[in-house]
């Protein structure tokens, strides 16, 4: 057995893993088969099948003898940190950032594996994603379960953490964050205001304590309802559609489309 590994082999190994994400097959060995419908010439020329499986069996990105006890993703943390650094290094300059969750499929055993009903990928790792208006991933952070919960609430904690990471790379950019009602709240809007970051997002009706809206029954006779406290730049609004939707915002973006990070990641 050959335990030596060259830089070129590492590049080829990771390249095959990336390729298997956008050109998936039922079994990874099928890339090396001679059948015309599964044979992948790029994979075959890059690395032999047995060598790929050998590297896969023993490949590590962290020292197992010095893993932090409070990090459930410690074995892949160096890889995650490296990817996030590269995401930010080559990121296009965009002021609009969408933050949401994405699922990475996984069917093995792990303490961070989630089961979320209604998702195209029900089993796997949940990732908090900050993405640009066109869908470019700026920063990804794996959810580690209940241990992540803080006094400020999980959604508020996630937004503050991700936007802080992005601001470290782009300190002089005025960002606008867009998110759903899992994250949005007026305390979060205040947090982001201190960071000179704007916020727009749907919000649950019990999170607009300082921006009260009309009763839903009264609202039926109107098309739009806005409330804003005199001492704040934040506002809440309700739009009349098939269902009432409350929106909290410190800025509005008209006529622009934002890609939602809440998609499958393979």
Secondary structure, DSSP 4 states (H G I P E B T S, - for coil): ------HHHHHHHHHHHHHHHHS--SSGGGGGS--TTT--HHHHHH--HHHHHHHHHH--SS-GGG--TT-TTHHHHHHHHHHHHHHHHT----SEEEEEEEEEE--S--TTEEE-TTSSS-EEEEEEEEEETT--EEEEEE---GGG--TT-HHHHHHHHHHHHHHHHSTT---EEEE-TTT--HHHHHHHHHTT-EEEEE--GGG-TTS----HHHHTT-SEEEE--TT-S-EEEEE-SSS-EEEEESS---S-----S-SEE-
